[in-house]
Amino acid sequence: MKSLILTAAAGLFLATSAHAGVIESACNRSDRAAGKRQLCNCIQQVADFTLDRRDQRLAARFFKDPHKAQEIRQSSRANDEVFWKRYREFGSAAESYCS
């Protein structure tokens, strides 16, 4: 019985780890979030509620290349402006929910 419970727990851990979102994965790999897995998980949860998959992939790039965020913020393209509004709302929500 004990072996069955340990096997189930290991499977649950692997399933949870394998399904980390793109933002959570990028956050965990970043230097700034070292040792803050709970924070990265929380940020991903907020992203799941506020950003679609495409937005999440773009936002995840900001962890590796912060200058990309600056380029999009300053862009005059309509799509970038709309994305930046959603991204700011996501950032505010993550700050409130995850702090």
Buried (B, 14 or more C-beta within 10 A) or exposed (E): EEEEEEEEEEEEEEEEEEEBBBBBBBBBEBEEBEEBEEBBBBBBBBBBEBBEEEBBBBBBBBBEEEEBBEEBEEEEEEEBEEBBEBBEEBBEBBEEEBE
